[in-house]
Amino acid sequence: LFLCKEGEVTLSIDETEYHVTKNSILVYFSYSTLHIINHSPNLRGIVIGANLEIIQPMLYNISNFNALFVIKQTPLQTISDEQYKAISQYISLLKDIAYKEKCCTEDTTCKPINKTIIEIAQKQAELLSYSLMLEVLQCYASIVPDNMPFSRKDEVLQKFVSMLYRNYRTEHEVTYYAEQQFRATRYFSTIVKERSGTI
């Protein structure tokens, strides 16, 4: 996630060009190719990276999982002042909690209470991350009609991502995931590459 606070930047994601300005957010996935073309000297923003293992369990609580596929298609959104403020506040709180956890971890006196403080801070960070993610998804909600039709290929990718999260520790072969959807391995791989944007 990139939240633009000031200035502007032109970049490309998987060869599609985007112009990011103040009060806009850009969400891109780790398997995407991002290239910065140019930016203004006063560019300022916040970049947040997240591990798929942390985010995926949160996503299962969201009924409109298809929003992620819309974000892949339309990664750049201009947001309202209220949305900008909310996202900024969540980020600020997450920074404060990370600092608190770091201070407790580095405390040489090693008081027993520090373990409790760290556990609480970790739970706070988890809940705030979830709230931040929901706030970001709200920014994309206006372009996701409730009954937005998705192709069968989109459904294949969606099911694959869900299965991958549940089984990646034990199932490493593409054949397994293809068979679960009654698809030929080669065709299944082609669909996943096409719909996810990977090469």
N, C-alpha and C positions, 0 to 999 in steps of 0.2 A: 504494500500500500504506500502510495506517495501522496501526501497532503501538501498542496502548494500554498504557501503563506504569502509569498511576494514574488514579483517578477514573472518570467515565463520561460518555458522550455519547449523545444520541438524535438520529438523523439519518434522512433519507430519500434513497434512491437510486431515481430514476425512479418516484417516488411510493410506493415500498414503504418502510415504517419499520423501522429497526434500532436496537437498544439495545446499544451497545458498552461493555464493561467491561474492567477490568484483565485482562491475560493473554488478550487476544483480538486477532485481526487482521481487517482489513476490506480487501478488494481491490476496487477499482472502476476502470472504464475511462473514458478521457477523453471518450468520446461519451455518457457517462451524466450525468444531472442530479443533483447532490448538493446537499442543503439541510440545514444544521445547525438542528435544532429547539431543543434546549437542551443544556446541559452543566453538570457540577459545577464548582465553583470550583477544585478541585485537579486538573483534567484535565491529564494530561501524556502525551505520546506522540511517536512519530516518524512523519513522513510521508516517503515515498520516491516520487519520480516517475521514470518511465523512458520513453525514446523508443522507439516501436514498431520503428524501424529497427535499434535495438540488440538488442531482445529477440527479434524474429522469427527471426533466424538461430539463436539458442540453442534455440528451441522445436522446430526441425526435428530436433534430436537426441533429442527425447523421444517415445517411441512413443505414449503416451496423450495426444495433443494435445487430445482431448475434455475433458480436465480444465478447460481454459479456459472451456468452455461451462457446466460445472458451477459454476465460480466465478461466472460471470455470474448463474446462478440462485440460488446460495447464497453470497453474498459475505462473510458474517460467520462466523467460526469461533472457538470457544474453543480455546486451545492448551494443551498440557501445559507444565510447568515446563521440561522438557528442550528442547522446541521453542522456547519463549520465550528460553531461554538461547542456543541455537544461532543464532537469528535476530538477537538482540542482539549476539552476537559478530561475526557477518558484517558487520553495520552498523557496529560500532565499527572493525573493520579497514578497511572502505571509507573511513570518515572519516579514519583515519590516513594512508591512501595518498593521498587527495585533498589533505590538508594537505602531505604530502611533495612532491607534484607542484607544488602552488601555490608552495611555498618555492623549489623549483628553478627554476620559471618566472620568479619575481620576483627571483632572485639577480642583482644588478647586475654581479657579477664575470664572469658569463657563461662559466664554465669549460666546456671541451669535454665533460667527463664528465657535465655536467648533461643533455645530450641523451640519453645512455644511461640515466641514472637515470629520466628522464621516460618513455622508452619502456618500461622495465621496470615502472614504476608503472602505466602504462596497461594493460599486459598483466595485471598483478596485479588491477587493478580489474575488468577484463573477466572473469577467471576467478572472482573473488569474487562478482561480480554473478550469474554463472551458478550458482554454488553457493547463493547466497541465494535465487534463483528456484526452484531444485530443493527447497530446504528449505521454502519457502512452499507449493509444490505438494504436498509430503508432508503438510502440514497438511490438505489437502483430499482426500488419497488415500482416506481411510476412507469418504468418501461417493461414491466413484467405483468401483463394481463393475467387474471386468475386462470383463465382457460387457454393460455397461450399454447398453441400446438407445437410439439416438438417432433422431429422426424424419428423414424425407427433407429436411425444411426445415433441420434442424440440419446435415445433410451439405452442403446447398447453401451455407450460410453458411461452414462450415469450408473447403470448396473455394475459395470466393470469397476468404477471408482469405489462403489460401496463394497463390492466383494473383495477388492484389493485391500481395503482397510481391515476387513475382518480376517483375511486369510494370508496376508503377505509374509507372516512369520513362518508359515508352514508350506505354503504353495508358491513356488517360484517360477513355474513353467506357464507360458502363455497358453499352452494347450489346455490346461486345467480350466482357465477362465473362459476360453472359447467353448469348451464342452458344456460348461454350466449354462451357456446361453444357446446351446445347440447350433453353433456356428463352426464352420471350417476355420482352422487356426490361421491360415493365410488371409482369408477374408476378414476375420475378426481383427487381426493386426492392422489391416488396411483401414478399417472403420475407425479404430482407436486413434491411429496416427492422423487421419483426416479430420476427425471431430475435435481432437485435443490440440491440433496445431503442431504436433511434434513431427520430426522428420525421421 
